[in-house]
Amino acid sequence: MSVFRPGQFPARQDPAARLLSLRARLRSLGRLLIAYSGGVDSAFLAWAAHRELGKDMLAVLAESPSLARSQKRDAVVFAEEQGIPLQIIHTGEMERAEYRRNDAARCYYCKDELFTLMEGYCQQHGFNVIAYGVNVDDQGDYRPGQQAALQHRVVAPLLEEGLGKEDIRQLARAAGLRIWDKPASACLASRIEYDRPVTREALNAVERGEEALRQLGFRQFRVRHHGPIVRIEISRDELPQALTVAMAAELTRIFKALGFSYVTLDLEGFRSGSMNALLPAASLRRWNSPKD
């Protein structure tokens, strides 16, 4: 089994041709576990794998305090809608001090925990390979979890076929999958500033804050936890809705009730991975370089 490394990209093809190649690749893998979160990438990969492998694939959803309950519900519902076999496992990254301290390697320890448990599941239940939904566009951001995937020899079929985020959305839409335009998301811990410990209380505040924003009608946003300060990112096309006196008062009420002393709205708007902008260059180089 070959392991695809970040930075290796096949020649560009149209998405339909790459889908045919993806289907062939999935068939070649044998009995397959998919690391599944319910996001567009992992949901599309699980759907495609189920179409090719049937009962010889299983989607694995990791449940922990860093998984928002709304995200879990939607992931379970999508699997049920598509008939995708699903196993929920409980991961223990919160028991690991190196994860809780929330330094630049936090995502590595989270994925190491997940893939270690999935390896055990493979051995116990006769699966051959673990796959996850990383894609070409993920290579442009800081993703230490990909190092854990390399070390555990987890395959990345979407990346292998040169599929980016918009390709995957296009293919999911063509397949009639309702998740094709689902907003990007990530674990709740990614909202907590680096070097501030990950605690259940902080995760709960982030989750409740993001659910409140969803109830207010916002679609793409992040609640960034900076201790006594909350920094709310809302997509630029939705910012006018947030930039009113009435909404400012409502956001202040909501987030002060969650324990924040200061409520701020980031005028740059939503951008994925904004916490990574403050990481030192040495950390970025260390965790973005392929390792065995």
C-alpha positions as protocol buffer text, in pm:
chain_id: "A"
residue {
  index: 1
  type: MET
  ca { x: 0 y: 0 z: 0 }
}
residue {
  index: 2
  type: SER
  ca { x: 138 y: 339 z: -98 }
}
residue {
  index: 3
  type: VAL
  ca { x: 106 y: 643 z: 125 }
}
residue {
  index: 4
  type: PHE
  ca { x: 49 y: 972 z: -50 }
}
residue {
  index: 5
  type: ARG
  ca { x: 260 y: 1258 z: 77 }
}
residue {
  index: 6
  type: PRO
  ca { x: 155 y: 1624 z: 98 }
}
residue {
  index: 7
  type: GLY
  ca { x: 299 y: 1815 z: -195 }
}
residue {
  index: 8
  type: GLN
  ca { x: 261 y: 1530 z: -447 }
}
residue {
  index: 9
  type: PHE
  ca { x: -10 y: 1613 z: -700 }
}
residue {
  index: 10
  type: PRO
  ca { x: -120 y: 1423 z: -1011 }
}
residue {
  index: 11
  type: ALA
  ca { x: -172 y: 1594 z: -1345 }
}
residue {
  index: 12
  type: ARG
  ca { x: -488 y: 1804 z: -1351 }
}
residue {
  index: 13
  type: GLN
  ca { x: -799 y: 1646 z: -1502 }
}
residue {
  index: 14
  type: ASP
  ca { x: -1161 y: 1750 z: -1505 }
}
residue {
  index: 15
  type: PRO
  ca { x: -1351 y: 1646 z: -1188 }
}
residue {
  index: 16
  type: ALA
  ca { x: -1558 y: 1382 z: -1370 }
}
residue {
  index: 17
  type: ALA
  ca { x: -1242 y: 1204 z: -1491 }
}
residue {
  index: 18
  type: ARG
  ca { x: -1091 y: 1226 z: -1146 }
}
residue {
  index: 19
  type: LEU
  ca { x: -1408 y: 1075 z: -999 }
}
residue {
  index: 20
  type: LEU
  ca { x: -1365 y: 768 z: -1221 }
}
residue {
  index: 21
  type: SER
  ca { x: -1005 y: 741 z: -1103 }
}
residue {
  index: 22
  type: LEU
  ca { x: -1116 y: 786 z: -740 }
}
residue {
  index: 23
  type: ARG
  ca { x: -1367 y: 505 z: -774 }
}
residue {
  index: 24
  type: ALA
  ca { x: -1099 y: 272 z: -909 }
}
residue {
  index: 25
  type: ARG
  ca { x: -862 y: 370 z: -627 }
}
residue {
  index: 26
  type: LEU
  ca { x: -1127 y: 299 z: -363 }
}
residue {
  index: 27
  type: ARG
  ca { x: -1197 y: -44 z: -511 }
}
residue {
  index: 28
  type: SER
  ca { x: -826 y: -124 z: -490 }
}
residue {
  index: 29
  type: LEU
  ca { x: -807 y: -62 z: -115 }
}
residue {
  index: 30
  type: GLY
  ca { x: -1005 y: -360 z: 8 }
}
residue {
  index: 31
  type: ARG
  ca { x: -1196 y: -338 z: 335 }
}
residue {
  index: 32
  type: LEU
  ca { x: -1179 y: 28 z: 430 }
}
residue {
  index: 33
  type: LEU
  ca { x: -1231 y: 246 z: 735 }
}
residue {
  index: 34
  type: ILE
  ca { x: -1309 y: 614 z: 667 }
}
residue {
  index: 35
  type: ALA
  ca { x: -1231 y: 880 z: 929 }
}
residue {
  index: 36
  type: TYR
  ca { x: -1565 y: 1061 z: 910 }
}
residue {
  index: 37
  type: SER
  ca { x: -1669 y: 1396 z: 1055 }
}
residue {
  index: 38
  type: GLY
  ca { x: -1973 y: 1478 z: 844 }
}
residue {
  index: 39
  type: GLY
  ca { x: -1799 y: 1768 z: 669 }
}
residue {
  index: 40
  type: VAL
  ca { x: -1815 y: 1791 z: 291 }
}
residue {
  index: 41
  type: ASP
  ca { x: -1485 y: 1614 z: 227 }
}
residue {
  index: 42
  type: SER
  ca { x: -1523 y: 1315 z: 458 }
}
residue {
  index: 43
  type: ALA
  ca { x: -1894 y: 1283 z: 378 }
}
residue {
  index: 44
  type: PHE
  ca { x: -1828 y: 1274 z: 4 }
}
residue {
  index: 45
  type: LEU
  ca { x: -1543 y: 1024 z: 54 }
}
residue {
  index: 46
  type: ALA
  ca { x: -1764 y: 801 z: 270 }
}
residue {
  index: 47
  type: TRP
  ca { x: -2044 y: 819 z: 13 }
}
residue {
  index: 48
  type: ALA
  ca { x: -1809 y: 732 z: -274 }
}
residue {
  index: 49
  type: ALA
  ca { x: -1649 y: 448 z: -78 }
}
residue {
  index: 50
  type: HIS
  ca { x: -1988 y: 305 z: 11 }
}
residue {
  index: 51
  type: ARG
  ca { x: -2093 y: 316 z: -355 }
}
residue {
  index: 52
  type: GLU
  ca { x: -1786 y: 116 z: -453 }
}
residue {
  index: 53
  type: LEU
  ca { x: -1734 y: -114 z: -155 }
}
residue {
  index: 54
  type: GLY
  ca { x: -2075 y: -157 z: 5 }
}
residue {
  index: 55
  type: LYS
  ca { x: -2046 y: -348 z: 332 }
}
residue {
  index: 56
  type: ASP
  ca { x: -1667 y: -358 z: 296 }
}
residue {
  index: 57
  type: MET
  ca { x: -1641 y: 1 z: 417 }
}
residue {
  index: 58
  type: LEU
  ca { x: -1724 y: 165 z: 748 }
}
residue {
  index: 59
  type: ALA
  ca { x: -1738 y: 533 z: 840 }
}
residue {
  index: 60
  type: VAL
  ca { x: -1593 y: 604 z: 1185 }
}
residue {
  index: 61
  type: LEU
  ca { x: -1707 y: 913 z: 1373 }
}
residue {
  index: 62
  type: ALA
  ca { x: -1492 y: 1023 z: 1669 }
}
residue {
  index: 63
  type: GLU
  ca { x: -1698 y: 1152 z: 1960 }
}
residue {
  index: 64
  type: SER
  ca { x: -1528 y: 1374 z: 2216 }
}
residue {
  index: 65
  type: PRO
  ca { x: -1589 y: 1708 z: 2392 }
}
residue {
  index: 66
  type: SER
  ca { x: -1439 y: 1886 z: 2088 }
}
residue {
  index: 67
  type: LEU
  ca { x: -1715 y: 1759 z: 1857 }
}
residue {
  index: 68
  type: ALA
  ca { x: -2014 y: 1994 z: 1849 }
}
residue {
  index: 69
  type: ARG
  ca { x: -2340 y: 1814 z: 1913 }
}
residue {
  index: 70
  type: SER
  ca { x: -2501 y: 1973 z: 1608 }
}
residue {
  index: 71
  type: GLN
  ca { x: -2214 y: 1845 z: 1393 }
}
residue {
  index: 72
  type: LYS
  ca { x: -2255 y: 1495 z: 1534 }
}
residue {
  index: 73
  type: ARG
  ca { x: -2630 y: 1497 z: 1470 }
}
residue {
  index: 74
  type: ASP
  ca { x: -2588 y: 1605 z: 1109 }
}
residue {
  index: 75
  type: ALA
  ca { x: -2311 y: 1350 z: 1047 }
}
residue {
  index: 76
  type: VAL
  ca { x: -2531 y: 1069 z: 1179 }
}
residue {
  index: 77
  type: VAL
  ca { x: -2833 y: 1187 z: 978 }
}
residue {
  index: 78
  type: PHE
  ca { x: -2633 y: 1207 z: 653 }
}
residue {
  index: 79
  type: ALA
  ca { x: -2499 y: 854 z: 703 }
}
residue {
  index: 80
  type: GLU
  ca { x: -2853 y: 729 z: 764 }
}
residue {
  index: 81
  type: GLU
  ca { x: -2984 y: 911 z: 455 }
}
residue {
  index: 82
  type: GLN
  ca { x: -2723 y: 749 z: 234 }
}
residue {
  index: 83
  type: GLY
  ca { x: -2722 y: 407 z: 399 }
}
residue {
  index: 84
  type: ILE
  ca { x: -2355 y: 447 z: 493 }
}
residue {
  index: 85
  type: PRO
  ca { x: -2252 y: 208 z: 773 }
}
residue {
  index: 86
  type: LEU
  ca { x: -2136 y: 414 z: 1071 }
}
residue {
  index: 87
  type: GLN
  ca { x: -1950 y: 338 z: 1390 }
}
residue {
  index: 88
  type: ILE
  ca { x: -1913 y: 601 z: 1664 }
}
residue {
  index: 89
  type: ILE
  ca { x: -1602 y: 565 z: 1878 }
}
residue {
  index: 90
  type: HIS
  ca { x: -1506 y: 766 z: 2183 }
}
residue {
  index: 91
  type: THR
  ca { x: -1161 y: 922 z: 2163 }
}
residue {
  index: 92
  type: GLY
  ca { x: -959 y: 1023 z: 2467 }
}
residue {
  index: 93
  type: GLU
  ca { x: -749 y: 1317 z: 2349 }
}
residue {
  index: 94
  type: MET
  ca { x: -875 y: 1521 z: 2646 }
}
residue {
  index: 95
  type: GLU
  ca { x: -691 y: 1276 z: 2870 }
}
residue {
  index: 96
  type: ARG
  ca { x: -361 y: 1360 z: 2702 }
}
residue {
  index: 97
  type: ALA
  ca { x: -171 y: 1648 z: 2863 }
}
residue {
  index: 98
  type: GLU
  ca { x: 8 y: 1728 z: 2537 }
}
residue {
  index: 99
  type: TYR
  ca { x: -330 y: 1785 z: 2371 }
}
residue {
  index: 100
  type: ARG
  ca { x: -478 y: 1990 z: 2655 }
}
residue {
  index: 101
  type: ARG
  ca { x: -182 y: 2228 z: 2667 }
}
residue {
  index: 102
  type: ASN
  ca { x: -284 y: 2343 z: 2317 }
}
residue {
  index: 103
  type: ASP
  ca { x: 49 y: 2428 z: 2162 }
}
residue {
  index: 104
  type: ALA
  ca { x: 117 y: 2427 z: 1788 }
}
residue {
  index: 105
  type: ALA
  ca { x: 106 y: 2044 z: 1780 }
}
residue {
  index: 106
  type: ARG
  ca { x: -244 y: 2003 z: 1927 }
}
residue {
  index: 107
  type: CYS
  ca { x: -396 y: 1874 z: 1604 }
}
residue {
  index: 108
  type: TYR
  ca { x: -120 y: 1615 z: 1573 }
}
residue {
  index: 109
  type: TYR
  ca { x: -205 y: 1462 z: 1910 }
}
residue {
  index: 110
  type: CYS
  ca { x: -576 y: 1462 z: 1829 }
}
residue {
  index: 111
  type: LYS
  ca { x: -526 y: 1276 z: 1502 }
}
residue {
  index: 112
  type: ASP
  ca { x: -270 y: 1042 z: 1660 }
}
residue {
  index: 113
  type: GLU
  ca { x: -535 y: 943 z: 1915 }
}
residue {
  index: 114
  type: LEU
  ca { x: -797 y: 889 z: 1644 }
}
residue {
  index: 115
  type: PHE
  ca { x: -577 y: 688 z: 1409 }
}
residue {
  index: 116
  type: THR
  ca { x: -439 y: 474 z: 1693 }
}
residue {
  index: 117
  type: LEU
  ca { x: -794 y: 373 z: 1788 }
}
residue {
  index: 118
  type: MET
  ca { x: -885 y: 314 z: 1425 }
}
residue {
  index: 119
  type: GLU
  ca { x: -581 y: 90 z: 1379 }
}
residue {
  index: 120
  type: GLY
  ca { x: -702 y: -119 z: 1671 }
}
residue {
  index: 121
  type: TYR
  ca { x: -1047 y: -139 z: 1514 }
}
residue {
  index: 122
  type: CYS
  ca { x: -892 y: -251 z: 1185 }
}
residue {
  index: 123
  type: GLN
  ca { x: -709 y: -534 z: 1357 }
}
residue {
  index: 124
  type: GLN
  ca { x: -1012 y: -647 z: 1556 }
}
residue {
  index: 125
  type: HIS
  ca { x: -1261 y: -640 z: 1268 }
}
residue {
  index: 126
  type: GLY
  ca { x: -1056 y: -735 z: 964 }
}
residue {
  index: 127
  type: PHE
  ca { x: -1028 y: -402 z: 783 }
}
residue {
  index: 128
  type: ASN
  ca { x: -727 y: -340 z: 561 }
}
residue {
  index: 129
  type: VAL
  ca { x: -682 y: 36 z: 529 }
}
residue {
  index: 130
  type: ILE
  ca { x: -772 y: 367 z: 694 }
}
residue {
  index: 131
  type: ALA
  ca { x: -854 y: 669 z: 475 }
}
residue {
  index: 132
  type: TYR
  ca { x: -936 y: 1031 z: 550 }
}
residue {
  index: 133
  type: GLY
  ca { x: -1073 y: 1327 z: 357 }
}
residue {
  index: 134
  type: VAL
  ca { x: -777 y: 1562 z: 322 }
}
residue {
  index: 135
  type: ASN
  ca { x: -774 y: 1735 z: -19 }
}
residue {
  index: 136
  type: VAL
  ca { x: -544 y: 1952 z: -232 }
}
residue {
  index: 137
  type: ASP
  ca { x: -658 y: 2280 z: -75 }
}
residue {
  index: 138
  type: ASP
  ca { x: -568 y: 2153 z: 271 }
}
residue {
  index: 139
  type: GLN
  ca { x: -202 y: 2162 z: 166 }
}
residue {
  index: 140
  type: GLY
  ca { x: -198 y: 2542 z: 178 }
}
residue {
  index: 141
  type: ASP
  ca { x: -269 y: 2565 z: 551 }
}
residue {
  index: 142
  type: TYR
  ca { x: -98 y: 2457 z: 872 }
}
residue {
  index: 143
  type: ARG
  ca { x: -214 y: 2098 z: 933 }
}
residue {
  index: 144
  type: PRO
  ca { x: 1 y: 1900 z: 1179 }
}
residue {
  index: 145
  type: GLY
  ca { x: -266 y: 1629 z: 1182 }
}
residue {
  index: 146
  type: GLN
  ca { x: -140 y: 1526 z: 841 }
}
residue {
  index: 147
  type: GLN
  ca { x: 188 y: 1418 z: 1001 }
}
residue {
  index: 148
  type: ALA
  ca { x: -5 y: 1180 z: 1223 }
}
residue {
  index: 149
  type: ALA
  ca { x: -179 y: 1043 z: 913 }
}
residue {
  index: 150
  type: LEU
  ca { x: 157 y: 979 z: 745 }
}
residue {
  index: 151
  type: GLN
  ca { x: 296 y: 805 z: 1051 }
}
residue {
  index: 152
  type: HIS
  ca { x: -10 y: 580 z: 1076 }
}
residue {
  index: 153
  type: ARG
  ca { x: -2 y: 515 z: 700 }
}
residue {
  index: 154
  type: VAL
  ca { x: -349 y: 659 z: 647 }
}
residue {
  index: 155
  type: VAL
  ca { x: -435 y: 705 z: 280 }
}
residue {
  index: 156
  type: ALA
  ca { x: -580 y: 1023 z: 129 }
}
residue {
  index: 157
  type: PRO
  ca { x: -777 y: 927 z: -184 }
}
residue {
  index: 158
  type: LEU
  ca { x: -913 y: 1277 z: -255 }
}
residue {
  index: 159
  type: LEU
  ca { x: -563 y: 1423 z: -241 }
}
residue {
  index: 160
  type: GLU
  ca { x: -423 y: 1140 z: -451 }
}
residue {
  index: 161
  type: GLU
  ca { x: -670 y: 1225 z: -727 }
}
residue {
  index: 162
  type: GLY
  ca { x: -588 y: 1596 z: -715 }
}
residue {
  index: 163
  type: LEU
  ca { x: -934 y: 1697 z: -591 }
}
residue {
  index: 164
  type: GLY
  ca { x: -970 y: 2037 z: -426 }
}
residue {
  index: 165
  type: LYS
  ca { x: -1256 y: 2173 z: -217 }
}
residue {
  index: 166
  type: GLU
  ca { x: -1452 y: 2319 z: -507 }
}
residue {
  index: 167
  type: ASP
  ca { x: -1407 y: 1998 z: -709 }
}
residue {
  index: 168
  type: ILE
  ca { x: -1551 y: 1799 z: -421 }
}
residue {
  index: 169
  type: ARG
  ca { x: -1843 y: 2037 z: -380 }
}
residue {
  index: 170
  type: GLN
  ca { x: -1912 y: 2016 z: -754 }
}
residue {
  index: 171
  type: LEU
  ca { x: -1907 y: 1636 z: -750 }
}
residue {
  index: 172
  type: ALA
  ca { x: -2122 y: 1620 z: -437 }
}
residue {
  index: 173
  type: ARG
  ca { x: -2376 y: 1854 z: -595 }
}
residue {
  index: 174
  type: ALA
  ca { x: -2385 y: 1649 z: -914 }
}
residue {
  index: 175
  type: ALA
  ca { x: -2450 y: 1341 z: -700 }
}
residue {
  index: 176
  type: GLY
  ca { x: -2743 y: 1514 z: -531 }
}
residue {
  index: 177
  type: LEU
  ca { x: -2581 y: 1519 z: -187 }
}
residue {
  index: 178
  type: ARG
  ca { x: -2734 y: 1789 z: 33 }
}
residue {
  index: 179
  type: ILE
  ca { x: -2401 y: 1853 z: 205 }
}
residue {
  index: 180
  type: TRP
  ca { x: -2244 y: 1990 z: -115 }
}
residue {
  index: 181
  type: ASP
  ca { x: -2258 y: 2351 z: 12 }
}
residue {
  index: 182
  type: LYS
  ca { x: -2223 y: 2281 z: 382 }
}
residue {
  index: 183
  type: PRO
  ca { x: -2004 y: 2548 z: 545 }
}
residue {
  index: 184
  type: ALA
  ca { x: -1652 y: 2441 z: 634 }
}
residue {
  index: 185
  type: SER
  ca { x: -1601 y: 2350 z: 996 }
}
residue {
  index: 186
  type: ALA
  ca { x: -1338 y: 2213 z: 1232 }
}
residue {
  index: 187
  type: CYS
  ca { x: -1321 y: 2081 z: 1586 }
}
residue {
  index: 188
  type: LEU
  ca { x: -1416 y: 2314 z: 1868 }
}
residue {
  index: 189
  type: ALA
  ca { x: -1062 y: 2309 z: 2008 }
}
residue {
  index: 190
  type: SER
  ca { x: -937 y: 2491 z: 1697 }
}
residue {
  index: 191
  type: ARG
  ca { x: -1127 y: 2797 z: 1819 }
}
residue {
  index: 192
  type: ILE
  ca { x: -917 y: 2831 z: 2136 }
}
residue {
  index: 193
  type: GLU
  ca { x: -603 y: 3044 z: 2102 }
}
residue {
  index: 194
  type: TYR
  ca { x: -276 y: 2851 z: 2111 }
}
residue {
  index: 195
  type: ASP
  ca { x: -116 y: 2804 z: 2454 }
}
residue {
  index: 196
  type: ARG
  ca { x: -449 y: 2855 z: 2632 }
}
residue {
  index: 197
  type: PRO
  ca { x: -540 y: 2513 z: 2776 }
}
residue {
  index: 198
  type: VAL
  ca { x: -823 y: 2321 z: 2615 }
}
residue {
  index: 199
  type: THR
  ca { x: -1087 y: 2270 z: 2884 }
}
residue {
  index: 200
  type: ARG
  ca { x: -1440 y: 2138 z: 2873 }
}
residue {
  index: 201
  type: GLU
  ca { x: -1563 y: 2478 z: 2992 }
}
residue {
  index: 202
  type: ALA
  ca { x: -1393 y: 2659 z: 2702 }
}
residue {
  index: 203
  type: LEU
  ca { x: -1521 y: 2407 z: 2449 }
}
residue {
  index: 204
  type: ASN
  ca { x: -1873 y: 2441 z: 2587 }
}
residue {
  index: 205
  type: ALA
  ca { x: -1860 y: 2822 z: 2565 }
}
residue {
  index: 206
  type: VAL
  ca { x: -1749 y: 2803 z: 2201 }
}
residue {
  index: 207
  type: GLU
  ca { x: -2014 y: 2546 z: 2112 }
}
residue {
  index: 208
  type: ARG
  ca { x: -2295 y: 2741 z: 2277 }
}
residue {
  index: 209
  type: GLY
  ca { x: -2176 y: 3066 z: 2117 }
}
residue {
  index: 210
  type: GLU
  ca { x: -2167 y: 2914 z: 1768 }
}
residue {
  index: 211
  type: GLU
  ca { x: -2510 y: 2759 z: 1814 }
}
residue {
  index: 212
  type: ALA
  ca { x: -2642 y: 3103 z: 1913 }
}
residue {
  index: 213
  type: LEU
  ca { x: -2495 y: 3256 z: 1596 }
}
residue {
  index: 214
  type: ARG
  ca { x: -2659 y: 2981 z: 1394 }
}
residue {
  index: 215
  type: GLN
  ca { x: -2994 y: 3056 z: 1555 }
}
residue {
  index: 216
  type: LEU
  ca { x: -2949 y: 3424 z: 1466 }
}
residue {
  index: 217
  type: GLY
  ca { x: -2933 y: 3323 z: 1100 }
}
residue {
  index: 218
  type: PHE
  ca { x: -2559 y: 3341 z: 1036 }
}
residue {
  index: 219
  type: ARG
  ca { x: -2416 y: 3065 z: 819 }
}
residue {
  index: 220
  type: GLN
  ca { x: -2035 y: 3091 z: 805 }
}
residue {
  index: 221
  type: PHE
  ca { x: -1862 y: 3200 z: 1125 }
}
residue {
  index: 222
  type: ARG
  ca { x: -1619 y: 3115 z: 1402 }
}
residue {
  index: 223
  type: VAL
  ca { x: -1616 y: 3191 z: 1773 }
}
residue {
  index: 224
  type: ARG
  ca { x: -1251 y: 3248 z: 1869 }
}
residue {
  index: 225
  type: HIS
  ca { x: -1177 y: 3206 z: 2239 }
}
residue {
  index: 226
  type: HIS
  ca { x: -908 y: 3440 z: 2377 }
}
residue {
  index: 227
  type: GLY
  ca { x: -973 y: 3397 z: 2748 }
}
residue {
  index: 228
  type: PRO
  ca { x: -1183 y: 3691 z: 2869 }
}
residue {
  index: 229
  type: ILE
  ca { x: -1216 y: 3811 z: 2507 }
}
residue {
  index: 230
  type: VAL
  ca { x: -1430 y: 3648 z: 2240 }
}
residue {
  index: 231
  type: ARG
  ca { x: -1345 y: 3734 z: 1878 }
}
residue {
  index: 232
  type: ILE
  ca { x: -1637 y: 3663 z: 1648 }
}
residue {
  index: 233
  type: GLU
  ca { x: -1560 y: 3603 z: 1281 }
}
residue {
  index: 234
  type: ILE
  ca { x: -1851 y: 3623 z: 1037 }
}
residue {
  index: 235
  type: SER
  ca { x: -1821 y: 3585 z: 659 }
}
residue {
  index: 236
  type: ARG
  ca { x: -1788 y: 3915 z: 477 }
}
residue {
  index: 237
  type: ASP
  ca { x: -2112 y: 3877 z: 286 }
}
residue {
  index: 238
  type: GLU
  ca { x: -2294 y: 3838 z: 620 }
}
residue {
  index: 239
  type: LEU
  ca { x: -2112 y: 4117 z: 803 }
}
residue {
  index: 240
  type: PRO
  ca { x: -2376 y: 4385 z: 726 }
}
residue {
  index: 241
  type: GLN
  ca { x: -2624 y: 4180 z: 929 }
}
residue {
  index: 242
  type: ALA
  ca { x: -2382 y: 4187 z: 1222 }
}
residue {
  index: 243
  type: LEU
  ca { x: -2286 y: 4554 z: 1196 }
}
residue {
  index: 244
  type: THR
  ca { x: -2598 y: 4704 z: 1349 }
}
residue {
  index: 245
  type: VAL
  ca { x: -2653 y: 4852 z: 1693 }
}
residue {
  index: 246
  type: ALA
  ca { x: -2928 y: 4602 z: 1766 }
}
residue {
  index: 247
  type: MET
  ca { x: -2712 y: 4302 z: 1670 }
}
residue {
  index: 248
  type: ALA
  ca { x: -2417 y: 4438 z: 1869 }
}
residue {
  index: 249
  type: ALA
  ca { x: -2639 y: 4450 z: 2175 }
}
residue {
  index: 250
  type: GLU
  ca { x: -2762 y: 4096 z: 2115 }
}
residue {
  index: 251
  type: LEU
  ca { x: -2412 y: 3955 z: 2064 }
}
residue {
  index: 252
  type: THR
  ca { x: -2294 y: 4129 z: 2379 }
}
residue {
  index: 253
  type: ARG
  ca { x: -2580 y: 3981 z: 2577 }
}
residue {
  index: 254
  type: ILE
  ca { x: -2521 y: 3629 z: 2447 }
}
residue {
  index: 255
  type: PHE
  ca { x: -2146 y: 3614 z: 2493 }
}
residue {
  index: 256
  type: LYS
  ca { x: -2129 y: 3788 z: 2829 }
}
residue {
  index: 257
  type: ALA
  ca { x: -2377 y: 3529 z: 2953 }
}
residue {
  index: 258
  type: LEU
  ca { x: -2126 y: 3265 z: 2838 }
}
residue {
  index: 259
  type: GLY
  ca { x: -1859 y: 3414 z: 3063 }
}
residue {
  index: 260
  type: PHE
  ca { x: -1668 y: 3648 z: 2832 }
}
residue {
  index: 261
  type: SER
  ca { x: -1580 y: 3992 z: 2967 }
}
residue {
  index: 262
  type: TYR
  ca { x: -1525 y: 4155 z: 2626 }
}
residue {
  index: 263
  type: VAL
  ca { x: -1718 y: 4083 z: 2306 }
}
residue {
  index: 264
  type: THR
  ca { x: -1548 y: 4176 z: 1977 }
}
residue {
  index: 265
  type: LEU
  ca { x: -1640 y: 4141 z: 1609 }
}
residue {
  index: 266
  type: ASP
  ca { x: -1345 y: 4078 z: 1376 }
}
residue {
  index: 267
  type: LEU
  ca { x: -1374 y: 4327 z: 1089 }
}
residue {
  index: 268
  type: GLU
  ca { x: -1165 y: 4108 z: 858 }
}
residue {
  index: 269
  type: GLY
  ca { x: -1448 y: 3857 z: 862 }
}
residue {
  index: 270
  type: PHE
  ca { x: -1434 y: 3480 z: 867 }
}
residue {
  index: 271
  type: ARG
  ca { x: -1119 y: 3307 z: 744 }
}
residue {
  index: 272
  type: SER
  ca { x: -1027 y: 2948 z: 808 }
}
residue {
  index: 273
  type: GLY
  ca { x: -719 y: 2894 z: 1025 }
}
residue {
  index: 274
  type: SER
  ca { x: -687 y: 3253 z: 1144 }
}
residue {
  index: 275
  type: MET
  ca { x: -535 y: 3134 z: 1474 }
}
residue {
  index: 276
  type: ASN
  ca { x: -240 y: 2995 z: 1276 }
}
residue {
  index: 277
  type: ALA
  ca { x: -136 y: 3343 z: 1161 }
}
residue {
  index: 278
  type: LEU
  ca { x: 29 y: 3406 z: 1499 }
}
residue {
  index: 279
  type: LEU
  ca { x: 233 y: 3085 z: 1506 }
}
residue {
  index: 280
  type: PRO
  ca { x: 611 y: 3127 z: 1482 }
}
residue {
  index: 281
  type: ALA
  ca { x: 768 y: 3030 z: 1152 }
}
residue {
  index: 282
  type: ALA
  ca { x: 971 y: 2753 z: 1319 }
}
residue {
  index: 283
  type: SER
  ca { x: 651 y: 2575 z: 1424 }
}
residue {
  index: 284
  type: LEU
  ca { x: 507 y: 2601 z: 1076 }
}
residue {
  index: 285
  type: ARG
  ca { x: 821 y: 2457 z: 918 }
}
residue {
  index: 286
  type: ARG
  ca { x: 846 y: 2173 z: 1171 }
}
residue {
  index: 287
  type: TRP
  ca { x: 489 y: 2046 z: 1134 }
}
residue {
  index: 288
  type: ASN
  ca { x: 443 y: 2112 z: 762 }
}
residue {
  index: 289
  type: SER
  ca { x: 747 y: 1910 z: 657 }
}
residue {
  index: 290
  type: PRO
  ca { x: 674 y: 1544 z: 561 }
}
residue {
  index: 291
  type: LYS
  ca { x: 804 y: 1292 z: 814 }
}
residue {
  index: 292
  type: ASP
  ca { x: 795 y: 914 z: 835 }
}
